[in-house]
């Protein structure tokens, strides 16, 4: 199904830029009376650029930080695949930390990234913004934290873009049955992915309800209600048991763990480019919850 989505250029909720094969692109371009150098991408009206994915194996145990900044792409997916292969264990504060600052991108790649991150027990923090396809990555975290209004959603759209991913225009689905079918198929898969990640069933309908240009920014209440911020339930039980066995400042119960973790994104976002410092800030937030 994902291959079909990639070929047909499906749109994803919020900013799903999915590139197509040259043959399909030319056919769609001809249907639109466009130049054959243009490509159709289902997106949320955002440019499609390769995401910049940087990784750093920190000197503090086996903790790794991966920063996903910019557009989400298949190149970013492959870099992530290589990076997380080095993750081992789940020490304090986490075995894998993911920092998000992305306007969206390739929705299929975002879901593939998400499944890799869930298997790796990733702790995911929004340090800038997370819109469109980015929410598929955010949803994958066993720990997810996003500040108020940092998450943007909207119904998927299909756009025509040139070889540099510059959006030329939004495709009229009424005039393009291929694009319409692709979008319909993608929208049938998105809620299944969200359910797999334990998101609220209200998330996808909420996305679908925002069809205007731009994105709808979620309040902290909406982020929590849709479960884009929070813990995977099974992981939370295991992690809380881990901290209950600790001695000293790291000893805490489940409620305290959730409370302290929620402070990490806002308190530590200034260290986004300095991964070892982000790790230190995360650890300090867990052991010293009353810091400003």
MARMARVO-281842 format. One record per residue (C-alpha): x, y, z; residue number from 1; residue in three letters. Coordinates in steps of 0.05 Angstrom, whole numbers. Layout:
<rs>
<r X="X" Y="Y" Z="Z" drenpa="NUM" doza="ala"/>
...
</rs>
This chain:
<rs>
<r X="0" Y="0" Z="0" drenpa="1" doza="unk"/>
<r X="56" Y="48" Z="17" drenpa="2" doza="unk"/>
<r X="87" Y="35" Z="-51" drenpa="3" doza="unk"/>
<r X="21" Y="52" Z="-84" drenpa="4" doza="unk"/>
<r X="17" Y="115" Z="-42" drenpa="5" doza="unk"/>
<r X="87" Y="136" Z="-63" drenpa="6" doza="unk"/>
<r X="72" Y="123" Z="-136" drenpa="7" doza="unk"/>
<r X="6" Y="160" Z="-136" drenpa="8" doza="unk"/>
<r X="32" Y="217" Z="-94" drenpa="9" doza="unk"/>
<r X="-15" Y="215" Z="-36" drenpa="10" doza="unk"/>
<r X="-28" Y="272" Z="10" drenpa="11" doza="unk"/>
<r X="-23" Y="264" Z="83" drenpa="12" doza="unk"/>
<r X="-56" Y="297" Z="138" drenpa="13" doza="unk"/>
<r X="-20" Y="360" Z="152" drenpa="14" doza="unk"/>
<r X="35" Y="362" Z="103" drenpa="15" doza="unk"/>
<r X="47" Y="300" Z="68" drenpa="16" doza="unk"/>
<r X="92" Y="312" Z="9" drenpa="17" doza="unk"/>
<r X="99" Y="245" Z="-26" drenpa="18" doza="unk"/>
<r X="142" Y="244" Z="-89" drenpa="19" doza="unk"/>
<r X="122" Y="203" Z="-149" drenpa="20" doza="unk"/>
<r X="158" Y="162" Z="-201" drenpa="21" doza="unk"/>
<r X="176" Y="199" Z="-265" drenpa="22" doza="unk"/>
<r X="126" Y="158" Z="-306" drenpa="23" doza="unk"/>
<r X="68" Y="173" Z="-261" drenpa="24" doza="unk"/>
<r X="90" Y="245" Z="-253" drenpa="25" doza="unk"/>
<r X="90" Y="256" Z="-329" drenpa="26" doza="unk"/>
<r X="21" Y="225" Z="-335" drenpa="27" doza="unk"/>
<r X="-8" Y="269" Z="-281" drenpa="28" doza="unk"/>
<r X="28" Y="329" Z="-310" drenpa="29" doza="unk"/>
<r X="-3" Y="315" Z="-378" drenpa="30" doza="unk"/>
<r X="-71" Y="309" Z="-347" drenpa="31" doza="unk"/>
<r X="-60" Y="378" Z="-316" drenpa="32" doza="unk"/>
<r X="-30" Y="407" Z="-380" drenpa="33" doza="unk"/>
<r X="33" Y="422" Z="-341" drenpa="34" doza="unk"/>
<r X="106" Y="417" Z="-360" drenpa="35" doza="unk"/>
<r X="133" Y="346" Z="-353" drenpa="36" doza="unk"/>
<r X="186" Y="371" Z="-305" drenpa="37" doza="unk"/>
<r X="133" Y="384" Z="-253" drenpa="38" doza="unk"/>
<r X="116" Y="333" Z="-201" drenpa="39" doza="unk"/>
<r X="53" Y="323" Z="-162" drenpa="40" doza="unk"/>
<r X="60" Y="317" Z="-87" drenpa="41" doza="unk"/>
<r X="5" Y="307" Z="-37" drenpa="42" doza="unk"/>
<r X="23" Y="358" Z="13" drenpa="43" doza="unk"/>
<r X="-1" Y="409" Z="61" drenpa="44" doza="unk"/>
<r X="21" Y="467" Z="20" drenpa="45" doza="unk"/>
<r X="93" Y="464" Z="43" drenpa="46" doza="unk"/>
<r X="156" Y="459" Z="3" drenpa="47" doza="unk"/>
<r X="189" Y="390" Z="-2" drenpa="48" doza="unk"/>
<r X="262" Y="392" Z="18" drenpa="49" doza="unk"/>
<r X="305" Y="338" Z="46" drenpa="50" doza="unk"/>
<r X="301" Y="338" Z="122" drenpa="51" doza="unk"/>
<r X="365" Y="352" Z="158" drenpa="52" doza="unk"/>
<r X="376" Y="294" Z="205" drenpa="53" doza="unk"/>
<r X="435" Y="298" Z="251" drenpa="54" doza="unk"/>
<r X="454" Y="245" Z="302" drenpa="55" doza="unk"/>
<r X="503" Y="244" Z="359" drenpa="56" doza="unk"/>
<r X="523" Y="187" Z="403" drenpa="57" doza="unk"/>
<r X="532" Y="223" Z="469" drenpa="58" doza="unk"/>
<r X="588" Y="209" Z="518" drenpa="59" doza="unk"/>
<r X="536" Y="198" Z="572" drenpa="60" doza="unk"/>
<r X="523" Y="124" Z="571" drenpa="61" doza="unk"/>
<r X="488" Y="98" Z="509" drenpa="62" doza="unk"/>
<r X="441" Y="157" Z="500" drenpa="63" doza="unk"/>
<r X="431" Y="180" Z="428" drenpa="64" doza="unk"/>
<r X="398" Y="244" Z="403" drenpa="65" doza="unk"/>
<r X="370" Y="251" Z="333" drenpa="66" doza="unk"/>
<r X="348" Y="319" Z="309" drenpa="67" doza="unk"/>
<r X="296" Y="321" Z="253" drenpa="68" doza="unk"/>
<r X="296" Y="392" Z="225" drenpa="69" doza="unk"/>
<r X="263" Y="415" Z="161" drenpa="70" doza="unk"/>
<r X="223" Y="375" Z="111" drenpa="71" doza="unk"/>
<r X="213" Y="301" Z="123" drenpa="72" doza="unk"/>
<r X="239" Y="259" Z="65" drenpa="73" doza="unk"/>
<r X="261" Y="189" Z="46" drenpa="74" doza="unk"/>
<r X="333" Y="212" Z="54" drenpa="75" doza="unk"/>
<r X="317" Y="231" Z="126" drenpa="76" doza="unk"/>
<r X="285" Y="163" Z="135" drenpa="77" doza="unk"/>
<r X="348" Y="127" Z="112" drenpa="78" doza="unk"/>
<r X="393" Y="170" Z="156" drenpa="79" doza="unk"/>
<r X="348" Y="155" Z="215" drenpa="80" doza="unk"/>
<r X="350" Y="81" Z="200" drenpa="81" doza="unk"/>
<r X="426" Y="82" Z="203" drenpa="82" doza="unk"/>
<r X="427" Y="125" Z="267" drenpa="83" doza="unk"/>
<r X="380" Y="84" Z="310" drenpa="84" doza="unk"/>
<r X="417" Y="20" Z="294" drenpa="85" doza="unk"/>
<r X="468" Y="45" Z="346" drenpa="86" doza="unk"/>
<r X="417" Y="51" Z="402" drenpa="87" doza="unk"/>
<r X="424" Y="2" Z="459" drenpa="88" doza="unk"/>
<r X="387" Y="-1" Z="525" drenpa="89" doza="unk"/>
<r X="343" Y="52" Z="557" drenpa="90" doza="unk"/>
<r X="384" Y="89" Z="610" drenpa="91" doza="unk"/>
<r X="367" Y="154" Z="645" drenpa="92" doza="unk"/>
<r X="340" Y="197" Z="613" drenpa="93" doza="unk"/>
<r X="328" Y="154" Z="550" drenpa="94" doza="unk"/>
<r X="363" Y="109" Z="501" drenpa="95" doza="unk"/>
<r X="339" Y="150" Z="442" drenpa="96" doza="unk"/>
<r X="316" Y="222" Z="442" drenpa="97" doza="unk"/>
<r X="285" Y="254" Z="380" drenpa="98" doza="unk"/>
<r X="281" Y="330" Z="373" drenpa="99" doza="unk"/>
<r X="229" Y="355" Z="322" drenpa="100" doza="unk"/>
<r X="226" Y="421" Z="285" drenpa="101" doza="unk"/>
<r X="191" Y="407" Z="219" drenpa="102" doza="unk"/>
<r X="136" Y="437" Z="176" drenpa="103" doza="unk"/>
<r X="120" Y="368" Z="148" drenpa="104" doza="unk"/>
<r X="140" Y="332" Z="85" drenpa="105" doza="unk"/>
<r X="133" Y="261" Z="59" drenpa="106" doza="unk"/>
<r X="75" Y="227" Z="96" drenpa="107" doza="unk"/>
<r X="94" Y="156" Z="77" drenpa="108" doza="unk"/>
<r X="166" Y="167" Z="100" drenpa="109" doza="unk"/>
<r X="140" Y="199" Z="164" drenpa="110" doza="unk"/>
<r X="100" Y="137" Z="181" drenpa="111" doza="unk"/>
<r X="159" Y="92" Z="166" drenpa="112" doza="unk"/>
<r X="202" Y="135" Z="210" drenpa="113" doza="unk"/>
<r X="149" Y="130" Z="264" drenpa="114" doza="unk"/>
<r X="148" Y="55" Z="264" drenpa="115" doza="unk"/>
<r X="224" Y="53" Z="270" drenpa="116" doza="unk"/>
<r X="222" Y="102" Z="328" drenpa="117" doza="unk"/>
<r X="167" Y="64" Z="365" drenpa="118" doza="unk"/>
<r X="208" Y="0" Z="362" drenpa="119" doza="unk"/>
<r X="268" Y="38" Z="390" drenpa="120" doza="unk"/>
<r X="227" Y="67" Z="449" drenpa="121" doza="unk"/>
<r X="241" Y="138" Z="426" drenpa="122" doza="unk"/>
<r X="227" Y="198" Z="471" drenpa="123" doza="unk"/>
<r X="202" Y="252" Z="422" drenpa="124" doza="unk"/>
<r X="203" Y="326" Z="438" drenpa="125" doza="unk"/>
<r X="179" Y="384" Z="395" drenpa="126" doza="unk"/>
<r X="232" Y="438" Z="402" drenpa="127" doza="unk"/>
<r X="206" Y="483" Z="346" drenpa="128" doza="unk"/>
<r X="144" Y="465" Z="308" drenpa="129" doza="unk"/>
<r X="113" Y="400" Z="284" drenpa="130" doza="unk"/>
<r X="62" Y="407" Z="228" drenpa="131" doza="unk"/>
<r X="32" Y="364" Z="174" drenpa="132" doza="unk"/>
<r X="69" Y="299" Z="163" drenpa="133" doza="unk"/>
<r X="111" Y="313" Z="225" drenpa="134" doza="unk"/>
<r X="54" Y="292" Z="270" drenpa="135" doza="unk"/>
<r X="63" Y="220" Z="246" drenpa="136" doza="unk"/>
<r X="133" Y="223" Z="275" drenpa="137" doza="unk"/>
<r X="110" Y="256" Z="339" drenpa="138" doza="unk"/>
<r X="56" Y="203" Z="349" drenpa="139" doza="unk"/>
<r X="108" Y="148" Z="349" drenpa="140" doza="unk"/>
<r X="144" Y="168" Z="413" drenpa="141" doza="unk"/>
<r X="134" Y="125" Z="474" drenpa="142" doza="unk"/>
<r X="145" Y="192" Z="508" drenpa="143" doza="unk"/>
<r X="116" Y="252" Z="471" drenpa="144" doza="unk"/>
<r X="120" Y="325" Z="492" drenpa="145" doza="unk"/>
<r X="98" Y="385" Z="451" drenpa="146" doza="unk"/>
<r X="88" Y="456" Z="477" drenpa="147" doza="unk"/>
<r X="22" Y="492" Z="466" drenpa="148" doza="unk"/>
<r X="11" Y="514" Z="394" drenpa="149" doza="unk"/>
<r X="74" Y="480" Z="369" drenpa="150" doza="unk"/>
<r X="33" Y="426" Z="332" drenpa="151" doza="unk"/>
<r X="-4" Y="444" Z="268" drenpa="152" doza="unk"/>
<r X="-55" Y="401" Z="232" drenpa="153" doza="unk"/>
<r X="-99" Y="405" Z="171" drenpa="154" doza="unk"/>
<r X="-132" Y="360" Z="120" drenpa="155" doza="unk"/>
<r X="-86" Y="333" Z="67" drenpa="156" doza="unk"/>
<r X="-78" Y="370" Z="1" drenpa="157" doza="unk"/>
<r X="-47" Y="353" Z="-66" drenpa="158" doza="unk"/>
<r X="-1" Y="402" Z="-99" drenpa="159" doza="unk"/>
<r X="39" Y="408" Z="-164" drenpa="160" doza="unk"/>
<r X="113" Y="421" Z="-151" drenpa="161" doza="unk"/>
<r X="175" Y="430" Z="-195" drenpa="162" doza="unk"/>
<r X="239" Y="389" Z="-190" drenpa="163" doza="unk"/>
<r X="262" Y="433" Z="-133" drenpa="164" doza="unk"/>
<r X="199" Y="419" Z="-93" drenpa="165" doza="unk"/>
<r X="174" Y="490" Z="-103" drenpa="166" doza="unk"/>
<r X="98" Y="488" Z="-100" drenpa="167" doza="unk"/>
<r X="68" Y="515" Z="-164" drenpa="168" doza="unk"/>
<r X="-5" Y="505" Z="-148" drenpa="169" doza="unk"/>
<r X="-54" Y="462" Z="-110" drenpa="170" doza="unk"/>
<r X="-86" Y="407" Z="-152" drenpa="171" doza="unk"/>
<r X="-161" Y="408" Z="-162" drenpa="172" doza="unk"/>
<r X="-181" Y="338" Z="-143" drenpa="173" doza="unk"/>
<r X="-245" Y="344" Z="-185" drenpa="174" doza="unk"/>
<r X="-201" Y="347" Z="-247" drenpa="175" doza="unk"/>
<r X="-153" Y="292" Z="-229" drenpa="176" doza="unk"/>
<r X="-183" Y="224" Z="-212" drenpa="177" doza="unk"/>
<r X="-115" Y="193" Z="-199" drenpa="178" doza="unk"/>
<r X="-98" Y="245" Z="-146" drenpa="179" doza="unk"/>
<r X="-167" Y="239" Z="-116" drenpa="180" doza="unk"/>
<r X="-161" Y="163" Z="-111" drenpa="181" doza="unk"/>
<r X="-91" Y="168" Z="-81" drenpa="182" doza="unk"/>
<r X="-113" Y="217" Z="-29" drenpa="183" doza="unk"/>
<r X="-174" Y="175" Z="-11" drenpa="184" doza="unk"/>
<r X="-129" Y="114" Z="-1" drenpa="185" doza="unk"/>
<r X="-80" Y="152" Z="41" drenpa="186" doza="unk"/>
<r X="-135" Y="179" Z="85" drenpa="187" doza="unk"/>
<r X="-158" Y="108" Z="96" drenpa="188" doza="unk"/>
<r X="-89" Y="90" Z="123" drenpa="189" doza="unk"/>
<r X="-76" Y="149" Z="168" drenpa="190" doza="unk"/>
<r X="-127" Y="132" Z="222" drenpa="191" doza="unk"/>
<r X="-101" Y="60" Z="224" drenpa="192" doza="unk"/>
<r X="-31" Y="87" Z="237" drenpa="193" doza="unk"/>
<r X="-55" Y="132" Z="292" drenpa="194" doza="unk"/>
<r X="-92" Y="74" Z="324" drenpa="195" doza="unk"/>
<r X="-29" Y="33" Z="320" drenpa="196" doza="unk"/>
<r X="8" Y="88" Z="357" drenpa="197" doza="unk"/>
<r X="-46" Y="94" Z="411" drenpa="198" doza="unk"/>
<r X="-71" Y="163" Z="390" drenpa="199" doza="unk"/>
<r X="-142" Y="186" Z="406" drenpa="200" doza="unk"/>
<r X="-194" Y="167" Z="353" drenpa="201" doza="unk"/>
<r X="-212" Y="241" Z="353" drenpa="202" doza="unk"/>
<r X="-145" Y="261" Z="321" drenpa="203" doza="unk"/>
<r X="-159" Y="242" Z="249" drenpa="204" doza="unk"/>
<r X="-230" Y="272" Z="247" drenpa="205" doza="unk"/>
<r X="-201" Y="336" Z="277" drenpa="206" doza="unk"/>
<r X="-149" Y="339" Z="222" drenpa="207" doza="unk"/>
<r X="-202" Y="327" Z="169" drenpa="208" doza="unk"/>
<r X="-244" Y="383" Z="196" drenpa="209" doza="unk"/>
<r X="-191" Y="436" Z="179" drenpa="210" doza="unk"/>
<r X="-192" Y="442" Z="104" drenpa="211" doza="unk"/>
<r X="-171" Y="515" Z="96" drenpa="212" doza="unk"/>
<r X="-101" Y="536" Z="75" drenpa="213" doza="unk"/>
<r X="-49" Y="539" Z="129" drenpa="214" doza="unk"/>
<r X="-51" Y="497" Z="192" drenpa="215" doza="unk"/>
<r X="-93" Y="495" Z="254" drenpa="216" doza="unk"/>
<r X="-50" Y="501" Z="316" drenpa="217" doza="unk"/>
<r X="-68" Y="457" Z="375" drenpa="218" doza="unk"/>
<r X="-73" Y="484" Z="445" drenpa="219" doza="unk"/>
<r X="-41" Y="446" Z="502" drenpa="220" doza="unk"/>
<r X="-109" Y="418" Z="520" drenpa="221" doza="unk"/>
<r X="-120" Y="393" Z="449" drenpa="222" doza="unk"/>
<r X="-50" Y="364" Z="445" drenpa="223" doza="unk"/>
<r X="-62" Y="325" Z="509" drenpa="224" doza="unk"/>
<r X="-133" Y="304" Z="489" drenpa="225" doza="unk"/>
<r X="-110" Y="275" Z="422" drenpa="226" doza="unk"/>
<r X="-52" Y="241" Z="459" drenpa="227" doza="unk"/>
<r X="1" Y="274" Z="416" drenpa="228" doza="unk"/>
<r X="32" Y="290" Z="483" drenpa="229" doza="unk"/>
<r X="38" Y="235" Z="535" drenpa="230" doza="unk"/>
<r X="65" Y="165" Z="545" drenpa="231" doza="unk"/>
<r X="53" Y="98" Z="513" drenpa="232" doza="unk"/>
<r X="14" Y="62" Z="567" drenpa="233" doza="unk"/>
<r X="56" Y="-1" Z="570" drenpa="234" doza="unk"/>
<r X="121" Y="37" Z="568" drenpa="235" doza="unk"/>
<r X="96" Y="83" Z="623" drenpa="236" doza="unk"/>
<r X="83" Y="24" Z="669" drenpa="237" doza="unk"/>
<r X="153" Y="-4" Z="656" drenpa="238" doza="unk"/>
<r X="187" Y="63" Z="663" drenpa="239" doza="unk"/>
<r X="150" Y="82" Z="726" drenpa="240" doza="unk"/>
<r X="171" Y="16" Z="757" drenpa="241" doza="unk"/>
<r X="243" Y="32" Z="738" drenpa="242" doza="unk"/>
<r X="242" Y="99" Z="773" drenpa="243" doza="unk"/>
<r X="208" Y="72" Z="835" drenpa="244" doza="unk"/>
<r X="268" Y="28" Z="845" drenpa="245" doza="unk"/>
<r X="317" Y="86" Z="841" drenpa="246" doza="unk"/>
<r X="348" Y="119" Z="901" drenpa="247" doza="unk"/>
<r X="360" Y="193" Z="911" drenpa="248" doza="unk"/>
<r X="331" Y="248" Z="866" drenpa="249" doza="unk"/>
<r X="311" Y="200" Z="810" drenpa="250" doza="unk"/>
<r X="263" Y="162" Z="854" drenpa="251" doza="unk"/>
<r X="191" Y="180" Z="835" drenpa="252" doza="unk"/>
<r X="122" Y="151" Z="823" drenpa="253" doza="unk"/>
<r X="83" Y="150" Z="758" drenpa="254" doza="unk"/>
<r X="49" Y="217" Z="767" drenpa="255" doza="unk"/>
<r X="113" Y="252" Z="784" drenpa="256" doza="unk"/>
<r X="148" Y="220" Z="724" drenpa="257" doza="unk"/>
<r X="94" Y="248" Z="677" drenpa="258" doza="unk"/>
<r X="96" Y="316" Z="710" drenpa="259" doza="unk"/>
<r X="172" Y="323" Z="706" drenpa="260" doza="unk"/>
<r X="176" Y="297" Z="634" drenpa="261" doza="unk"/>
<r X="124" Y="347" Z="610" drenpa="262" doza="unk"/>
<r X="172" Y="403" Z="629" drenpa="263" doza="unk"/>
<r X="229" Y="378" Z="586" drenpa="264" doza="unk"/>
<r X="210" Y="407" Z="518" drenpa="265" doza="unk"/>
<r X="200" Y="479" Z="542" drenpa="266" doza="unk"/>
<r X="258" Y="478" Z="591" drenpa="267" doza="unk"/>
<r X="309" Y="445" Z="546" drenpa="268" doza="unk"/>
<r X="290" Y="468" Z="476" drenpa="269" doza="unk"/>
<r X="346" Y="519" Z="476" drenpa="270" doza="unk"/>
<r X="396" Y="462" Z="472" drenpa="271" doza="unk"/>
<r X="367" Y="433" Z="408" drenpa="272" doza="unk"/>
<r X="433" Y="443" Z="371" drenpa="273" doza="unk"/>
<r X="476" Y="419" Z="429" drenpa="274" doza="unk"/>
<r X="454" Y="348" Z="440" drenpa="275" doza="unk"/>
<r X="498" Y="332" Z="500" drenpa="276" doza="unk"/>
<r X="470" Y="393" Z="534" drenpa="277" doza="unk"/>
<r X="399" Y="372" Z="519" drenpa="278" doza="unk"/>
<r X="413" Y="305" Z="551" drenpa="279" doza="unk"/>
<r X="441" Y="340" Z="613" drenpa="280" doza="unk"/>
<r X="380" Y="386" Z="616" drenpa="281" doza="unk"/>
<r X="333" Y="327" Z="610" drenpa="282" doza="unk"/>
<r X="368" Y="291" Z="667" drenpa="283" doza="unk"/>
<r X="368" Y="354" Z="710" drenpa="284" doza="unk"/>
<r X="293" Y="364" Z="698" drenpa="285" doza="unk"/>
<r X="279" Y="293" Z="721" drenpa="286" doza="unk"/>
<r X="320" Y="300" Z="785" drenpa="287" doza="unk"/>
<r X="306" Y="373" Z="801" drenpa="288" doza="unk"/>
<r X="233" Y="386" Z="782" drenpa="289" doza="unk"/>
<r X="227" Y="452" Z="819" drenpa="290" doza="unk"/>
<r X="276" Y="490" Z="776" drenpa="291" doza="unk"/>
<r X="246" Y="547" Z="735" drenpa="292" doza="unk"/>
</rs>
